[in-house]
Amino acid sequence: MPTERELAISPIVQESVQHNTQVISNIRSLTASLFGVASGILGLESYSGFLFYLLGTFFVSVLIWSILAKGKQGDYFQGAWSELWAGDVLNGGMSFVLTWTLFYGLVRA
């Protein structure tokens, strides 16, 4: 918990934190669907498909950390670990599985 002096030096604007979290959520949802399309077209099955998703999600987190947050996730997110690196993995996983099975079925049918 930041002290009053720390908040006076670098205040946290709640609207900005909410906006940043929404942007990250939108990026993760879109990329999860794109990873699902790629997995379905490549014909990945079982663990290889989920590994593809996890590696892709990690890669997207690295890109967000380096490009959007410029390596300083604490300046843009309150719970830096949970929001930037692990946030929306399960919600994105549902979109991933949906598009993965759809495109796998379309390609292999």
C-alpha positions in Angstrom: 0.0 0.0 0.0 1.6 3.3 -1.1 2.0 6.0 1.5 0.5 9.5 1.3 3.8 10.9 0.3 4.3 8.4 -2.5 0.8 9.2 -3.8 1.6 12.9 -3.8 4.8 12.3 -5.8 3.2 10.0 -8.4 -0.6 9.8 -8.1 -2.6 7.0 -9.5 -5.5 8.0 -11.6 -8.1 5.3 -11.4 -9.6 6.1 -14.8 -6.2 5.6 -16.5 -5.7 2.3 -14.7 -9.1 1.1 -15.8 -8.4 2.2 -19.4 -5.1 0.4 -19.4 -6.7 -2.8 -18.1 -9.5 -2.6 -20.8 -6.9 -2.1 -23.5 -4.9 -5.2 -22.3 -8.2 -7.2 -22.1 -9.1 -6.2 -25.7 -5.6 -7.1 -27.0 -5.7 -10.5 -25.2 -9.2 -11.4 -26.5 -8.3 -10.5 -30.1 -4.9 -12.4 -30.0 -6.5 -15.4 -28.3 -8.9 -15.7 -31.2 -6.1 -15.3 -33.7 -4.1 -17.9 -32.0 -7.1 -20.2 -32.2 -7.4 -19.6 -35.9 -3.7 -20.3 -36.4 -3.9 -23.5 -34.3 -6.9 -24.8 -36.2 -5.4 -24.1 -39.6 -2.1 -25.7 -38.6 -4.0 -28.7 -37.4 -2.6 -28.7 -33.9 -4.2 -31.2 -31.5 -4.3 -31.7 -27.7 -1.3 -30.4 -25.7 0.5 -28.9 -28.7 -2.5 -26.6 -29.3 -2.6 -25.4 -25.7 1.2 -25.0 -25.6 0.9 -22.9 -28.8 -1.7 -20.7 -26.9 0.4 -20.3 -23.8 3.6 -19.5 -25.7 1.6 -17.0 -27.9 0.1 -15.4 -24.8 3.5 -15.1 -23.2 4.9 -13.5 -26.4 2.0 -11.0 -26.4 2.7 -10.2 -22.8 6.4 -9.5 -23.6 5.3 -7.2 -26.5 2.9 -5.3 -24.3 5.6 -5.0 -21.6 8.2 -3.8 -24.0 6.2 -1.6 -26.4 3.2 -0.3 -24.5 4.6 -0.2 -20.9 8.2 0.5 -22.0 9.5 -1.9 -19.4 7.8 -0.1 -16.5 4.6 -2.0 -15.8 4.4 -0.5 -12.3 3.7 2.9 -13.8 0.7 1.7 -15.8 -0.8 -1.1 -13.8 -1.5 -1.5 -10.1 -1.2 -5.2 -9.8 1.6 -5.4 -12.4 2.1 -9.2 -12.3 -1.5 -10.2 -12.4 -2.8 -7.7 -14.9 0.1 -7.7 -17.4 1.5 -11.3 -17.3 -1.4 -13.5 -16.2 -4.5 -11.4 -16.7 -7.3 -12.8 -18.9 -5.5 -16.0 -19.7 -8.6 -18.1 -18.9 -11.1 -15.8 -20.6 -8.8 -15.7 -23.7 -8.6 -19.4 -23.4 -12.3 -19.8 -24.1 -12.0 -17.7 -27.2 -9.0 -19.7 -28.2 -10.7 -23.0 -27.9 -13.8 -21.8 -29.7 -11.9 -20.5 -32.8 -9.4 -23.4 -32.6 -12.2 -26.0 -32.9 -14.1 -24.0 -35.5 -11.1 -23.6 -37.9 -9.8 -27.2 -37.2 -13.2 -28.5 -38.3 -13.4 -26.2 -41.3 -9.9 -27.2 -42.5 -10.1 -30.9 -41.8 -13.7 -31.4 -43.0 
